[in-house]
Amino acid sequence: MNASLSLGLVCVCVSGLSGATLQQLSLDDMTQKSTMIVQGMVQGPVTTALHSRVIFSHYQIQVSAVWKGQVGSTVDLAVPGGIFNGVQQSYSGAPALQLGKQYVFFLWTSRNGVTQVIGLSQGLFGISSSQVSRPATTEMLLDRHGQPVTDTDLVMQLSDLRSRVQTVLKGVAQ
């Protein structure tokens, strides 16, 4: 039920509402619920496609390390929003990717095969030197009990993030 709720909230966020309401996901939540976790670089060209009335911008991620899941050398990552056949859609809370930048991606793949960042921007960590960071989301976040919570910036060593992911995975059947 909890996984369904999380994915349901993500679906609500990409349904065209002007503001997004997300379930707050901890690192442990994202680690457990992600179908894959990778470290990699965003590459172009960016393409757009229509999936169930939602426009997605597709990015190719050149994978440099796999932390969870079965992944090839690249991942096709879909981010809600973009321009398709002259129609533009934008989604509050969608992650903003920069071509050529390194990230750690907490990803999930939907039943129709579209791979996205889990929790919209919550599952995207920029890499700078040996640190990773994720700015606080400006979207409304709810805790597990449906109560509003405030997000905070997250900055930590890349090695600490990887260790945390490995620790969580050891306690979860893969």
BANU-968267 format. One record per atom (N, C-alpha, C): x, y, z. Coordinates in pm, whole numbers, padded with zeros to 5 digits, always signed. Example, Ala and Ser with C-alpha at 12.3 -4.5 7.8 and 13.67 -1.06 7.14 Angstrom:
% residues 2
+01319-00569+00780
+01230-00450+00780
+01320-00330+00780
+01285-00225+00708
+01367-00106+00714
+01290+00003+00787
This chain:
% residues 174
+00082-00119+00000
+00000+00000+00000
+00086+00125+00000
+00193+00126+00079
+00280+00242+00087
+00346+00271-00047
+00393+00166-00118
+00453+00185-00250
+00349+00237-00347
+00226+00186-00338
+00119+00232-00425
+00088+00379-00398
+00087+00416-00271
+00062+00555-00236
+00169+00645-00294
+00295+00605-00283
+00406+00685-00335
+00394+00705-00483
+00371+00595-00554
+00360+00604-00699
+00235+00681-00739
+00129+00665-00660
+00008+00740-00687
+00029+00889-00673
+00103+00928-00571
+00132+01070-00553
+00217+01124-00667
+00311+01043-00715
+00391+01085-00830
+00301+01104-00951
+00208+01012-00971
+00116+01023-01085
+00033+01150-01074
-00014+01183-00954
-00090+01305-00935
-00005+01426-00974
+00123+01418-00942
+00212+01531-00969
+00230+01553-01118
+00217+01450-01198
+00239+01467-01341
+00108+01472-01418
+00000+01496-01351
-00129+01498-01418
-00169+01637-01465
-00078+01733-01455
-00108+01864-01509
-00154+01964-01405
-00146+01932-01280
-00182+02028-01177
-00079+02139-01171
-00122+02258-01130
-00029+02369-01126
+00070+02357-01012
+00035+02289-00906
+00127+02266-00795
+00129+02118-00766
+00237+02073-00707
+00251+01931-00681
+00248+01905-00531
+00191+01791-00494
+00196+01742-00357
+00264+01606-00363
+00371+01592-00288
+00450+01470-00290
+00459+01409-00152
+00475+01278-00150
+00509+01214-00024
+00658+01233-00003
+00698+01278+00115
+00839+01294+00145
+00903+01156+00149
+01014+01142+00078
+01087+01016+00073
+01223+01033+00138
+01253+00948+00233
+01386+00949+00293
+01483+00877+00199
+01611+00886+00228
+01710+00810+00149
+01679+00660+00153
+01640+00612+00270
+01607+00471+00283
+01486+00436+00197
+01381+00522+00200
+01263+00499+00117
+01301+00492-00031
+01379+00589-00075
+01417+00594-00217
+01501+00473-00255
+01590+00432-00166
+01674+00316-00194
+01587+00191-00209
+01494+00172-00119
+01409+00054-00122
+01313+00054-00240
+01257+00169-00274
+01152+00175-00375
+01206+00191-00518
+01330+00231-00532
+01389+00248-00665
+01408+00113-00731
+01384+00108-00862
+01414-00013-00937
+01560-00016-00977
+01622+00102-00983
+01765+00111-01009
+01820+00240-00951
+01947+00235-00912
+02018+00354-00865
+02149+00355-00940
+02175+00466-01010
+02297+00475-01090
+02365+00609-01070
+02492+00607-01096
+02572+00729-01102
+02604+00747-01249
+02587+00868-01301
+02615+00887-01443
+02605+01031-01487
+02630+01049-01618
+02632+01182-01679
+02517+01195-01778
+02451+01310-01776
+02343+01340-01868
+02402+01374-02004
+02351+01305-02107
+02399+01331-02242
+02280+01364-02332
+02311+01432-02441
+02209+01466-02539
+02214+01372-02655
+02134+01391-02755
+02033+01498-02761
+01911+01463-02678
+01841+01567-02636
+01717+01548-02562
+01605+01533-02665
+01523+01430-02647
+01408+01410-02734
+01281+01418-02649
+01167+01436-02713
+01042+01438-02640
+00948+01332-02699
+00859+01285-02614
+00761+01185-02656
+00636+01202-02571
+00526+01153-02625
+00399+01158-02555
+00371+01019-02498
+00348+01012-02366
+00313+00888-02297
+00184+00913-02220
+00075+00852-02264
-00054+00865-02194
-00091+01011-02167
-00088+01093-02268
-00124+01235-02262
-00027+01322-02184
+00086+01267-02144
+00189+01345-02074
+00311+01352-02164
+00361+01473-02183
+00483+01493-02262
+00602+01471-02169
+00697+01391-02216
+00820+01365-02142
+00940+01406-02226
+01038+01467-02161
+01169+01490-02224
+01256+01371-02188
+01317+01311-02290
+01400+01192-02269
+01547+01231-02276
+01621+01188-02177
+01765+01211-02167
+01835+01076-02166
+01952+01071-02224
+02036+00952-02216
+02135+00973-02102
+02140+00876-02012
+02232+00882-01900
+02344+00783-01929
+02467+00833-01937
+02585+00747-01952
+02622+00699-01813
+02600+00571-01788
+02616+00514-01654
+02764+00490-01625
+02810+00542-01512
+02949+00519-01469
+02956+00420-01352
+02846+00405-01278
+02842+00308-01167
+02697+00268-01142
+02676+00140-01118
+02544+00087-01086
+02542+00054-00938
+02451+00115-00865
+02439+00091-00722
+02328-00008-00691
+02229-00014-00780
+02118-00108-00762
+02057-00136-00898
+02019-00260-00922
+01945-00298-01042
+02032-00352-01153
+01965-00391-01259
+02029-00441-01380
+02026-00329-01483
+02142-00276-01517
+02149-00159-01604
+02260-00178-01705
+02235-00133-01827
+02338-00134-01929
+02427-00012-01915
+02497+00023-02022
+02588+00137-02018
+02515+00271-02027
+02388+00267-02070
+02307+00389-02075
+02167+00358-02023
+02101+00464-01976
+01963+00456-01932
+01887+00567-02003
+01769+00534-02055
+01679+00635-02112
+01594+00688-01997
+01615+00813-01960
+01545+00875-01848
+01440+00972-01901
+01318+00955-01854
+01207+01042-01894
+01175+01139-01781
+01168+01267-01814
+01133+01372-01718
+01004+01437-01768
+00900+01446-01683
+00776+01506-01729
+00795+01651-01770
+00738+01684-01887
+00745+01819-01940
+00827+01826-02067
+00800+01926-02146
+00872+01946-02271
+00778+01996-02379
+00829+01998-02502
+00751+02042-02617
+00741+01926-02714
+00618+01892-02753
+00594+01783-02847
+00487+01827-02945
+00520+01822-03074
+00427+01863-03180
+00367+02001-03154
+00451+02095-03109
+00407+02232-03086
+00332+02256-02956
+00313+02152-02877
+00244+02166-02748
+00347+02158-02637
+00341+02255-02544
+00435+02257-02432
+00363+02221-02303
+00427+02135-02223
+00379+02102-02089
+00494+02124-01992
+00460+02173-01874
+00561+02183-01768
+00498+02128-01640
+00583+02073-01554
+00536+02007-01433
+00613+02057-01313
+00539+02108-01219
+00596+02155-01095
+00664+02038-01024
+00787+02059-00980
+00860+01955-00908
+00942+01863-00995
+00929+01874-01128
+01008+01789-01218
+01156+01824-01204
+01242+01724-01206
+01385+01753-01193
+01438+01830-01314
+01531+01920-01288
+01597+01996-01395
+01736+01936-01415
+01759+01884-01534
+01888+01820-01565
+01972+01911-01653
+02103+01904-01633
+02196+01981-01715
+02281+01883-01796
+02284+01904-01927
+02367+01820-02012
+02512+01827-01967
+02578+01712-01961
+02719+01706-01924
+02744+01700-01774
+02641+01710-01694
+02658+01709-01548
+02643+01567-01494
+02720+01539-01387
+02716+01410-01318
+02612+01414-01206
+02538+01304-01193
+02436+01291-01089
+02436+01150-01034
+02373+01135-00918
+02328+01005-00871
+02177+01007-00889
+02125+00905-00958
+01984+00896-00993
+01918+00780-00917
+01814+00810-00840
+01729+00708-00782
+01611+00696-00878
+01600+00584-00946
+01506+00569-01057
+01403+00461-01032
+01289+00476-01095
+01187+00371-01097
+01133+00362-01238
+01095+00243-01276
+01040+00219-01408
+00894+00181-01394
+00809+00253-01465
+00665+00228-01458
+00629+00100-01533
+00505+00058-01518
+00458-00063-01586
+00468-00052-01738
+00457+00071-01790
+00467+00087-01935
+00611+00110-01981
+00708+00090-01891
+00849+00093-01929
+00916+00228-01929
+00850+00331-01875
+00909+00465-01870
+00988+00478-01740
+01116+00510-01750
+01204+00525-01634
+01212+00672-01595
+01185+00700-01466
+01183+00835-01414
+01260+00843-01283
+01293+00966-01243
+01352+00990-01112
+01242+00971-01008
+01269+00895-00903
+01168+00869-00800
+01142+00996-00719
+01014+01019-00691
+00978+01137-00611
+01006+01267-00681
+01000+01264-00815
+01037+01379-00897
+01177+01424-00860
+01197+01547-00815
+01333+01595-00791
+01396+01539-00663
+01318+01469-00580
+01375+01415-00455
+01484+01312-00481
+01476+01239-00593
+01570+01131-00621
+01685+01169-00712
+01717+01297-00721
+01825+01344-00808
+01928+01420-00725
+02052+01370-00727
+02160+01430-00648
+02272+01471-00741
+02299+01601-00747
+02411+01651-00826
+02543+01616-00761
+02643+01589-00843
+02776+01553-00793
+02871+01669-00823
+02944+01712-00720
+03047+01813-00734
+03166+01767-00651
+03276+01741-00717
+03393+01682-00651
+03351+01552-00584
+03368+01543-00454
+03334+01420-00384
+03205+01434-00304
+03128+01542-00331
+03003+01565-00259
+02884+01548-00352
+02771+01512-00291
+02644+01511-00361
+02552+01609-00290
+02461+01667-00366
+02367+01760-00305
+02234+01754-00378
+02133+01785-00302
+01998+01796-00355
+01933+01913-00284
+01891+02014-00360
+01825+02127-00295
+01688+02084-00242
+01642+02154-00142
+01508+02127-00087
+01404+02150-00196
+01306+02064-00201
+01199+02084-00297
+01109+02197-00248
+01056+02271-00340
+00964+02379-00305
+00819+02332-00311
+00800+02207-00350
+00666+02151-00359
+00615+02111-00221
+00484+02103-00207
+00427+02059-00080
+00463+01913-00059
+00517+01884+00059
+00551+01747+00097
+00464+01704+00213
+00424+01576+00206
+00348+01517+00315
+00427+01401+00371
+00422+01383+00504
+00488+01268+00564
+00401+01144+00544
+00444+01032+00599
+00371+00904+00584
+00228+00910+00634
+00200+01005+00724
+00068+01016+00785
-00016+01125+00720
+00035+01184+00611
-00040+01286+00540
-00027+01425+00597
+00069+01444+00689
+00090+01575+00749
+00194+01654+00671
+00172+01784+00649
+00270+01865+00576
+00404+01870+00649
+00510+01862+00573
+00646+01872+00627
+00727+01965+00537
+00836+02016+00590
+00924+02104+00515
+01050+02027+00477
+01088+02037+00353
+01209+01972+00304
+01330+02060+00336
+01446+01999+00340
+01571+02073+00362
+01672+02032+00256
+01769+02119+00232
+01879+02084+00143
+01950+01962+00199
+02002+01880+00111
+02077+01763+00154
+02214+01767+00086
+02318+01769+00167
+02456+01769+00118
+02532+01666+00197
+02604+01578+00126
+02684+01478+00194
+02794+01429+00102
+02886+01355+00156
+02993+01297+00076
+02934+01187-00013
+02982+01179-00136
+02939+01075-00228
+02961+00937-00167
+03075+00917-00103
+03104+00787-00041
+03006+00754+00071
+02960+00857+00145
+02861+00833+00252
+02725+00795+00194
+02687+00859+00083
+02561+00824+00018
+02566+00680-00032
+02675+00644-00096
+02687+00508-00148
+02686+00405-00033
+02755+00436+00076
+02755+00346+00192
+02615+00330+00249
+02540+00441+00256
+02403+00435+00308
+02316+00347+00220
+02329+00363+00089
+02252+00281-00006
+02288+00134+00013
+02416+00103+00021
+02459-00036+00038
+02407-00095+00169
+02409-00018+00275
+02359-00064+00404
+02210-00097+00396
+02134-00010+00334
+01990-00032+00320
+01963-00155+00234
+02038-00170+00126
+02017-00283+00036
+02050-00417+00102
+02144-00417+00193
+02177-00542+00264
+02060-00591+00347
+01976-00500+00390
+01861-00537+00472
+01733-00560+00392
+01742-00544+00259
+01625-00558+00173
+01652-00667+00071
+01558-00757+00052
+01574-00862-00050
+01580-00795-00187
+01679-00831-00265
+01695-00769-00397
+01642-00856-00506
